[in-house]
Amino acid sequence: MKGKPCEDHCILQHSNRICVITLAETHPLLKKGRTISKIDYQISNGCSRLNNKVSGKSKRGGQFLTEFAPLCRITCTDQTEFTVYSCIRGRLLEVNENILQRPALLQEKPSTDGYIAVILPKFEESKSITENLLNRRDFEKLLAKRDGTQTVASQPS
């Protein structure tokens, strides 16, 4: 993402178009030995993802995000900092405030309770989102190339 190798993000898309942004299991933050000291949804002086408020059926008022819009910054005790990006265009529905009180959720349950945010892409763009992302099998092939190892027997999608 943005030229930084191996800071993999994961997008879980439901059949109703809603996308949950999480860290991929290969993200360096999830490696053993890292401890999170701070999660910050304050992107700039004038922009905090915590101030996002949506209302109504059409989710009016949610912040509109581009693919490279930062969602949060995560700082570890070793001063390593990671920025998590939205990766998709759409309206921010919510951020996970639970990880502010319990940052370890990001590492313990990254694809469930430790999610970063929920985004609703525009209807006309929702299909192209899934077409431009790697499915599990292709992601494992990419990891094998990255690591220089052979792929594990492919499982059907």
Wavefront OBJ file of the C-alpha trace (Angstrom):
o trace
v 0.000 0.000 0.000
v 1.395 3.366 -1.054
v 4.701 1.758 -1.915
v 5.155 0.049 1.436
v 5.525 -3.678 0.868
v 3.842 -6.225 3.082
v 1.452 -3.901 4.902
v -1.430 -6.008 3.697
v -5.001 -4.994 4.388
v -8.054 -7.224 4.171
v -11.480 -6.217 2.896
v -14.398 -8.430 3.820
v -17.377 -7.659 1.582
v -20.892 -8.773 2.464
v -23.520 -9.487 -0.187
v -25.216 -6.202 0.813
v -22.069 -4.288 -0.404
v -20.884 -3.330 3.087
v -17.118 -3.718 3.451
v -15.238 -4.321 6.681
v -11.617 -3.154 6.677
v -9.237 -5.305 8.703
v -5.558 -6.133 8.826
v -4.476 -9.118 6.759
v -2.859 -11.946 8.653
v 0.453 -11.008 6.997
v 0.488 -7.430 8.269
v 3.687 -6.719 10.264
v 1.613 -5.499 13.211
v 0.346 -9.036 13.738
v 3.816 -10.508 14.121
v 4.746 -11.746 17.559
v 6.587 -9.353 19.802
v 4.783 -6.189 18.739
v 2.717 -4.356 21.313
v 0.345 -1.556 20.369
v 0.764 1.599 22.421
v -1.695 3.878 20.603
v -4.432 3.864 17.974
v -5.375 7.254 16.603
v -8.365 8.006 14.379
v -7.318 11.716 14.304
v -6.030 11.944 10.732
v -5.197 15.661 10.738
v -5.997 18.756 12.771
v -9.351 19.124 11.032
v -10.244 15.478 10.449
v -11.076 12.804 12.978
v -12.723 9.580 11.887
v -14.320 9.492 15.358
v -16.438 12.532 14.382
v -18.066 10.533 11.579
v -21.857 10.513 11.992
v -24.270 8.806 9.612
v -28.035 8.877 9.624
v -30.948 7.467 7.714
v -31.339 4.652 5.265
v -28.961 6.206 2.743
v -26.311 6.786 5.451
v -26.152 10.545 4.960
v -23.371 12.476 6.600
v -20.705 9.772 6.527
v -17.251 10.902 5.489
v -16.473 10.037 1.861
v -13.206 8.150 1.491
v -10.934 7.485 -1.475
v -8.772 4.390 -1.816
v -5.796 6.087 -0.182
v -7.650 7.836 2.626
v -6.077 7.037 6.008
v -8.450 5.494 8.529
v -6.162 5.412 11.547
v -2.561 5.379 12.690
v -1.261 2.655 14.946
v 1.878 3.136 17.026
v 3.728 0.274 18.678
v 5.827 0.395 21.824
v 8.978 0.128 19.652
v 7.840 3.416 17.977
v 6.984 1.658 14.705
v 4.009 3.403 13.128
v 1.511 1.954 10.674
v -1.181 3.801 8.752
v -4.276 1.817 7.837
v -5.930 3.015 4.621
v -9.486 2.545 3.429
v -8.324 0.759 0.230
v -11.731 1.399 -1.364
v -13.876 4.390 -2.276
v -17.035 4.797 -0.274
v -18.866 6.289 2.674
v -17.476 5.629 6.149
v -20.238 4.043 8.225
v -18.345 3.437 11.455
v -14.968 3.006 13.059
v -14.277 0.429 15.723
v -14.020 2.430 18.942
v -13.584 -0.789 20.940
v -9.976 -1.048 19.781
v -9.244 2.301 21.417
v -9.978 0.822 24.846
v -8.576 -2.599 24.007
v -5.906 -2.322 21.262
v -4.946 -5.992 21.653
v -8.176 -6.867 19.786
v -6.385 -5.849 16.587
v -3.858 -8.608 17.136
v -6.051 -11.201 18.845
v -9.081 -11.010 16.528
v -8.111 -8.925 13.470
v -10.937 -10.144 11.212
v -13.738 -10.012 13.784
v -13.765 -7.858 16.936
v -10.505 -6.149 15.916
v -11.751 -4.682 12.651
v -10.756 -1.096 11.779
v -13.797 0.358 10.000
v -16.952 -0.326 8.009
v -17.355 1.322 4.599
v -20.264 1.379 2.155
v -19.064 1.728 -1.445
v -21.211 3.406 -4.070
v -23.649 0.952 -5.622
v -22.167 1.299 -9.100
v -18.637 0.679 -7.779
v -19.362 -2.246 -5.467
v -18.874 -4.944 -8.120
v -15.599 -3.460 -9.366
v -14.247 -3.529 -5.809
v -14.364 -7.291 -5.629
v -12.988 -7.624 -9.157
v -9.910 -5.564 -8.235
v -9.127 -7.434 -5.004
v -7.339 -10.729 -4.548
v -9.379 -13.706 -3.433
v -7.919 -16.057 -0.842
v -6.300 -18.407 -3.379
v -4.641 -15.566 -5.336
v -3.463 -13.947 -2.104
v -1.800 -17.210 -1.052
v -0.095 -17.413 -4.470
v 1.190 -13.861 -4.025
v 2.507 -14.739 -0.573
v 4.260 -17.784 -1.969
v 5.986 -15.632 -4.603
v 6.853 -13.031 -1.983
v 8.314 -15.650 0.339
v 9.835 -17.719 -2.456
v 7.968 -20.825 -1.304
v 5.601 -23.206 -3.027
v 1.862 -22.693 -2.664
v -0.108 -24.955 -0.425
v -2.727 -27.083 -2.174
v -5.355 -24.659 -3.393
v -8.730 -24.719 -1.765
v -11.793 -23.921 -3.847
v -13.088 -20.370 -3.466
l 1 2 3 4 5 6 7 8 9 10 11 12 13 14 15 16 17 18 19 20 21 22 23 24 25 26 27 28 29 30 31 32 33 34 35 36 37 38 39 40 41 42 43 44 45 46 47 48 49 50 51 52 53 54 55 56 57 58 59 60 61 62 63 64 65 66 67 68 69 70 71 72 73 74 75 76 77 78 79 80 81 82 83 84 85 86 87 88 89 90 91 92 93 94 95 96 97 98 99 100 101 102 103 104 105 106 107 108 109 110 111 112 113 114 115 116 117 118 119 120 121 122 123 124 125 126 127 128 129 130 131 132 133 134 135 136 137 138 139 140 141 142 143 144 145 146 147 148 149 150 151 152 153 154 155 156 157
